């Protein structure tokens, strides 16, 4: 048997039926795609106008090429994407370290309001999904897989619920239905979030407050103003690693308490706790705790980590799995996406105060209701880079997404699934 020369390329195996790209080439490709997305966004005004996240541009481009290879050449390309979870942990640890918890006192009520809105929308989203499944002649409970399980909950929640739906409820294609819906929902979440915020900002003429420092990301025209130094970046890496280790302990305690939550919740809580303790015991800074010096490094690491995570998540999409369920998923997703846009524009924005931060939260709500916490943060980061900082939104939304919503979703799905 003659071996294909491509099969001997380092990092790639099994040609032509399947090709697996190892971890290092996958990360390298993700970096390249992030450059591609950044370059296209900088050159194409419409992408900036609608605040389409840079990693989405590169990631979707890769997913489209992989899909074309599958249908055009019969080649299935799989990427080793284990590193993406570490990037997500770094992002949320950085988010926590850059959070000034004391500043949340003025807007703390918004956390409760957003939680109530998201909780209500979980029920509404599931009722819509169940209604569509019934109209399609399916078990109504299968509609939960095109509802909050796959959309609000994400991949982890979908995988966790699949055995119950298959083995206990007898819905054989529940896993494929949920994963396919999650793929479509995640892409839709990235696409609609920026336009929602952009329209609200222009329609209501809202702007960030003068005292809101840009904590995550920088404006396109101001990137050269960011000051980085060796000590600041080293301190940033040190405290981020401390946050990750502390976050592992917090996640362990959460799991021991009987709660199943994503790992990034521990990292976020650890980052917030470290910042709170640092501000409490070293308000003017110390030798190893210098928030002002390390803030640019933390912000840079957070931007890169989120970008690479989202690129790698989109790289891993296998669009061909939608084929057998294309009709139902198309109708269901069109309905769900439309409802999320309307709810974000006409309910979330007004309920959250009708100001600039409310517009940013509305962009994030697309991620909450359609994709994941990462897509919510990517949407808000893209808006903040284009229009300005929204510091409270960057703490409120991940807390609602990563902690409260997972708990509420588990309870609501459990009741509605019977």
N, C-alpha and C positions, 0 to 999 in steps of 0.2 A: 504494500500500500504506500503510495507516495504522499508524504505529508505536505500540507499547504505551507508555503513560506510564511504566510500571515500567522499561522498557528504558533510559529516560533518567535513572534514579536514579543518582547518582554512586557508582561502585564496583561496580555490578551491571549485567550485560549479558545479553542473549539470554533473552527470556521468550516463551512459557512452557516450551519443551522443555528448556532448560538455563539455569542462572544461575550466573555466576562471580562470586564475591565477592573483590574485590581485597585486597591485602596489608594496608593500613591498617584497613579495616573488619573484616577477619578477626581481626587482633590485638585490636581494640577489642571485638569480640564475645567473644573468648577471655577478656578481662579481666572483662567482664560475667558470663560463665558461671562464672568463678572466684568472683566475688561471690555468685552464685546458689548454687554448691556450698558455699561457706563458710557462707552463711546457713542453708541447709537442714540442714547438718551440726550447726550450733550449736543448732538448734531440734528436731531429731529425734534422740532419745537412742539409738535402735537403730543409727544410722549411726556414732555415736561408740563405742558399745559394741563394735561389730565392726570399728572402725578403718578404715572405708571412706574412702579418700582424698578430700578435698574436690574436687579437680579431676575425679575420676572421676564424681562426682555431676553436675556441670555438663556435662562432656563427653559422657557417655552420654545425658543429657537432650537435648542438641543432636543427637546421632546419631539418636536416636529420632524427633525432629521432622523431620529431613531425610529419614529413611526413610519417614515418613508422607506427606510431600510427594511423594515419588517414586511411591508406590503410589496415593495418593489423587488427585493432580493431574497425574501424569505429568511432574513437574518434577524434574530432577536438579540439585542444588545442589553446586557445587564451590567450595572455599575455596583462596585463595592462601596456602600455609602455609610459605613459605620461611623466615620468621622463627623458626620453632620450633627449627630446628637451632642457631641462635645462642643461644637460651635454654638449650638443653641444654649447650652449651659453657660458658656462664657458670655453670651449676649445678655442673658437674664441676670447673671451675677453683676455684670457691668451696669445694667439698668438699676439694680438695687444700690450699688455704690454711688451712683450719680443722683440718687433720690434724696431730696431734702424733705424728710418726713414732716418736719415742723411746718413746711409751707402748705401741707395738705389740710391744715385746720380750717382755712378759709373755704376750701372746697370739699370738705369731707362728706357733706350731704350728697354730693354727686356720686360717690361710691355706692351709696344705698339706692339712689335713683336708678343708676345704670344696672345694678344687680336686679332690681325689680323689673326693669324693662326687659333684660335678658331672660329672666325667669319666665315672664309672661310669654316672650317670643318662643321659647322652647315648646311650651304647650301649643301655641298657635301653629308653629312649624310642624309639629307632629300631627295635629289635626288635619292640616292641609295634605301632608304626605299620606295619611291613612285614607283620606277622602279620594285622593288620586288613585291609590292602589285599588280601592273598592270599585271605582269607575272603570279601571282597567281589567276587572275580573280577577284580581289577585286577592290573597289574604290581606285584609286591611292592616294587619300588624306588620306586613312587609313594608308598608309605607313609612314605618319608623326608621327604616334603613335609608330612606331618602329624606328623612327629617333630622332630628337633633342628634341621632347616633352618629351619622357620618358627617353632617355639616357642622353643628355646634361642637360635637365631641371629637371629631377628627379620626385619624387612622387608628390610634391606640384604643379609643372607645369602640370603634367598629370591630376591631379584632377581638376585643374583650367580650362583646355581646354576641358575636357570630355563633359560638357553640350553643348558646341558649336558644337562638332562633332556629338553628338547624336541628339540634337534637331534641329539644323540648317542644318547640312550636311546629316543627316539621316543614320549615321554609327552606328548601334545599339550596336555593341560589342566593341566600341572604348575604353571604360573605362577598360574593362578586358584585351584587347590587350595591352594597354599602361602600366597597372600595371604589367602584366606578363613580358613584355619586360624590365621594370625597374628592376624587381627582378633578371632576368638573367643578365642584364647589370651590376648591382651592384656587383654581385658575380664575374662576369668576370673581372670587373675593379679591384677588390681586388687581383685577381689571376694573372693578366698579368702585373700589374704595377711594382712589384718588379723584376720579371725576365727581363723586358725591361731594367731597370736601371742596374741590375747586368751584363747583357750581354754588355751593352754599356761601363760600367766601365772597364770590363776585356778586351774588344775588343780594346778600345782606350787608356787604361792605364791612366785614369784620376783620380786625387785624390783631396780632399778638400784642400783649401788654408790653410797655416799655421796659419793665424790670424783669421780663422773662428771658433768662439766659438760655442759649441753645445748648442743651445737655446731650442730645443724641443727634449726630449729623451736623452738617454745616450747610450754609447757603451756597448755591452754585458759584456765585460771584465772590465768595469770601473764603474759599478753601485755603488760599495762600496765607491767610492771617492766623491760622492755627499754629500755636507755638508748642513744639515738642522738644523735650530734652531727655538725655540719657537717664537721669535720676527719676524723672516723672514717669517715663515708660516702664522702668524697672519696678518702681513702686506700684504702678498699675498692675503689672503681671503678678507681683507678690500678693497683693490684696485680693486680686481675682482668684488666684489659686487657694488662698485662705478661705474665700467665700465658697468655692467649689467643695472643699473638704468639709467645711461647716454645713454646707447644704446637703451633703451626703448623710450626715448625722441627723439633720432635720427630716429628711425624706424617710430615713429609717424609723424615726419616732412616729411619723405620720402613718407609715405602713403598719407599725405595731399597734397603733390605735384603731386599726381596722379600716382605714381610708385608703382608697386606691387613687393616687393623684400623680400627674406627670412629674418626672424628676426635676424639671426646671422650676417647679414651685419652691422646692427646697433651696435652690441656688438664688432665686429672687429674694426669698425671705432672709437668707443669710446675708446677701448684699445689703438689704435694708437695715438689718440688725447691726452689721458692722458700721455702716454710716451713722446710724443713730448713736451707737456707743462712742464712736469717734467724735462726733459733734458734742456729745455730752461731757466726755472726760478730757477731750483735747480740742476745745473750740478754736484755739488759735494755732493749732497744728503742732506736731512734734517731729522729731527726727525721722521716724518711720511712718508718720501719719501726716501727710501734706495734701489735703484734698485739692487745693487750687493748683498745685504742681502736677498732680497725677491725673486731674480731670481730662485734659486733652488726650492723654494716652488711653484712658478708660473709654472715652467717647470714640476714639479711632478703632480700638479693638472691638467695641460693641458693633460699630457699623460694618466692619469687615466680617465679623462672626455671623451677624444676621444675614448679610449678603450671601456668604458662602453656604449657610444652611439652606436658605430658600432656593438658591441655584441647584443645590444637590437634591433637594426635595422634588423640584420640577424635573431634573434630569431623570429621576427614577420613575416618572410616570410612564405607564405602559398603556397608551391610548387605545390599543386594539382590543383590550378586554371589554370595551364599551359595546362592541359590535352586536352581541346577542341581545342586549338590553337597550339598544340605542333609542327605540321609539319611546318607551316608557320614561327613560332617563331624560331624554330631550324635553318632553312635555313637563315632567316634574321639575327639572332644573330651571326651565324658562319661568315657570310659575314661582318657584322659590326665590330665584334671583330678583325677579320683578318686585315681589313682596318685600324683600329685604331692602331694596333701594327706596321704595315708597316709605317703609317704616323708618328708615334712617333719616330721610329728608324731612318728613312731616311730623314724626313723633320724637325720635331720639334728639335731634337738634334742638327742638323747642323745650323738651323736658330737661335737658342738660344745661339750659340757661340761654341759649341763642347767641353765644359769643364765639370768639375764634376757637377757644379750646373745645367748645361743643361741636364745631365743624370737624375738628381733628378726631374727636371721639366718634363722630358719625362715620368718618372714614374707617376707623377701627372696627366699628360695629359690623361692617361687611365681613371682616375677618372672624369676628366672634360668631356670627350666624351662618357663615358659609364655608369657612376654611379652618383656621387654627389660630392660636395665639401668635404664631410666627407671622402669618399673613396679616393679622391685625396690626402688629408692630411694624411690618414692612410698609403697609399703607400709610400709617401715621408718620413713619420716618421720611417717606417720600414727600408727604405734604409739608413736614417741618423743614426739610431741606429747601423746598421751594418758597415757602411763605414765612417761616419763622417758628420759634420754639413754642411748645405747649407742655411745660414740665409736669403739671398735674395729670394731664391725660396719659402721660407715659408711665405713671404709677397706677392710676385708677384702672385703666383698661387691662393690663396684665394681671392685676390682683383679681379682677372680676373673671377674666378668662381662665386663669390658671388655677384658681383656688375655689371660689364660690360656685362658678358655673359647673365645674365637674361634679361637685356634690349635688347641686340642684338637678343636673341632667340625669345622674344615676338614679335619683329618687323618682323623678317624673317618668323616665323610660320604664323603670320597674313597675310602676303603677299602670301605665298605659299598655305595656306588653302583656299584662295579665300574668 
